[in-house]
Structures are given as C-alpha cells and as structure tokens.
C-alpha cells in the first residue's frame, strides 16, 4: 500500500474587485448587466447572480472571477488569506 503524498494547491490567477460602498459603476462593469441583481441602498448591500444563485455582498466583500469565468462573492478575511496582488496585470 502506498503512503499518501503531500500536495499543494496550484496557483490560480483571478480577476477581483472589492465593493467599497461607492464604486457601484465599477461593480456593474465588472459583473455585467446579467449578473448584477440589485442594490439595497438602506444597508448598502449588493445582490449578485453567481453560479450558485443570488449572493448578498456587503461593503468590503470581493467579487472574484476565476479561470473558468465563474463569479464568486468572497468575504475580505477569506480573500486576503488566499490571494495576493500580482505584478503582471494581464487578462485571465
């Protein structure tokens, strides 16, 4: 019987944009009209269509488009722990 081998997660480049509360036009441009759901101005939360349905996006959360062009809404704590800005800025 073979012993389990250690593996590392492959490096993946993504495109990302953080919702700051005042960059709604940038968010709309980033996700496109079909994925932008709504903006609840009372609590400044966006609703974004992802492959899993509609996700609520409070201020400070990130929009991430991966290499498969799947869109995700990710909390800052998780995003900051997983991703770092690259030196090269080229399309995914």
Steps between C-alpha positions, in 0.01 A plus 500: 500500500634841403531777755303822439711768335494870587338732248487876463222709351581613146548873459196651332474848358164671543348839427358671806328820609411612853161661575586821684149640528562776246620310190170364372579594138828303516314201645237516225772519233687209662206258525294618203127576493388135504677427831416822686185441702419801717636759742334529842583862575364481858783266608733550199494132400524378141333187367704318238403197289763224529496139381346407837220758490476850642767601754473798734813715488557736794757779481854359518423173320679404179374391159727234351496359146713187468661332199171321420329842496295408808404795717517478881426738786770463766546660845814710544647272770487201267617697194797658682613161629491336157595763241776757450523767233722401208765706324370398158162641410374294210157350427405165651 
